[in-house]
Amino acid sequence: MSVLVFLIPIALLLGGLGLVAFIWSVRSDQYSDMEGAARRILNDPD
């Protein structure tokens, strides 16, 4: 049970870091043009 004293804070810290990274990516417009990327891959450069 003493292992949980270490694992729970580490899990909360990693979850918080993931949340911060997600919020940063949304605020820096990483998801602004989802349709454009999907269509760009289908265009034939010929």
Short mmCIF file of the C-alpha atoms (twelve columns), coordinates in Angstrom:
data_MODEL
# 
_entry.id   MODEL 
# 
loop_
_atom_site.group_PDB 
_atom_site.id 
_atom_site.type_symbol 
_atom_site.label_atom_id 
_atom_site.label_alt_id 
_atom_site.label_comp_id 
_atom_site.label_asym_id 
_atom_site.label_seq_id 
_atom_site.Cartn_x 
_atom_site.Cartn_y 
_atom_site.Cartn_z 
_atom_site.pdbx_PDB_model_num 
ATOM 1  C CA . MET A 1  0.000   0.000  0.000   1 
ATOM 2  C CA . SER A 2  2.939   2.359  0.462   1 
ATOM 3  C CA . VAL A 3  3.534   2.234  -3.284  1 
ATOM 4  C CA . LEU A 4  0.222   4.064  -3.784  1 
ATOM 5  C CA . VAL A 5  1.669   7.042  -1.915  1 
ATOM 6  C CA . PHE A 6  4.077   7.462  -4.843  1 
ATOM 7  C CA . LEU A 7  1.909   6.296  -7.742  1 
ATOM 8  C CA . ILE A 8  -1.137  8.491  -7.121  1 
ATOM 9  C CA . PRO A 9  0.765   11.825 -7.147  1 
ATOM 10 C CA . ILE A 10 2.762   10.730 -10.201 1 
ATOM 11 C CA . ALA A 11 -0.449  9.791  -12.037 1 
ATOM 12 C CA . LEU A 12 -2.055  13.123 -11.106 1 
ATOM 13 C CA . LEU A 13 1.038   15.012 -12.243 1 
ATOM 14 C CA . LEU A 14 1.130   13.216 -15.602 1 
ATOM 15 C CA . GLY A 15 -2.586  13.783 -16.103 1 
ATOM 16 C CA . GLY A 16 -2.154  17.462 -15.315 1 
ATOM 17 C CA . LEU A 17 0.735   17.734 -17.774 1 
ATOM 18 C CA . GLY A 18 -1.405  16.118 -20.449 1 
ATOM 19 C CA . LEU A 19 -4.224  18.549 -19.754 1 
ATOM 20 C CA . VAL A 20 -1.864  21.520 -19.913 1 
ATOM 21 C CA . ALA A 21 -0.424  20.271 -23.222 1 
ATOM 22 C CA . PHE A 22 -3.928  19.844 -24.650 1 
ATOM 23 C CA . ILE A 23 -5.024  23.326 -23.562 1 
ATOM 24 C CA . TRP A 24 -1.824  24.796 -25.040 1 
ATOM 25 C CA . SER A 25 -2.418  23.041 -28.373 1 
ATOM 26 C CA . VAL A 26 -6.012  24.287 -28.556 1 
ATOM 27 C CA . ARG A 27 -4.994  27.872 -27.754 1 
ATOM 28 C CA . SER A 28 -2.202  27.848 -30.352 1 
ATOM 29 C CA . ASP A 29 -4.712  26.842 -33.090 1 
ATOM 30 C CA . GLN A 30 -3.324  23.367 -33.730 1 
ATOM 31 C CA . TYR A 31 -6.850  22.115 -34.494 1 
ATOM 32 C CA . SER A 32 -8.067  25.086 -36.530 1 
ATOM 33 C CA . ASP A 33 -8.180  23.474 -40.006 1 
ATOM 34 C CA . MET A 34 -9.017  19.786 -39.733 1 
ATOM 35 C CA . GLU A 35 -10.726 19.610 -43.139 1 
ATOM 36 C CA . GLY A 36 -7.823  21.174 -45.011 1 
ATOM 37 C CA . ALA A 37 -5.346  18.521 -43.912 1 
ATOM 38 C CA . ALA A 38 -7.749  15.743 -44.860 1 
ATOM 39 C CA . ARG A 39 -8.238  17.173 -48.353 1 
ATOM 40 C CA . ARG A 40 -4.592  18.063 -48.934 1 
ATOM 41 C CA . ILE A 41 -3.523  14.440 -48.626 1 
ATOM 42 C CA . LEU A 42 -5.969  13.420 -51.358 1 
ATOM 43 C CA . ASN A 43 -4.764  15.962 -53.941 1 
ATOM 44 C CA . ASP A 44 -2.614  14.514 -56.728 1 
ATOM 45 C CA . PRO A 45 0.364   16.785 -57.471 1 
ATOM 46 C CA . ASP A 46 0.509   15.747 -61.161 1 
# 
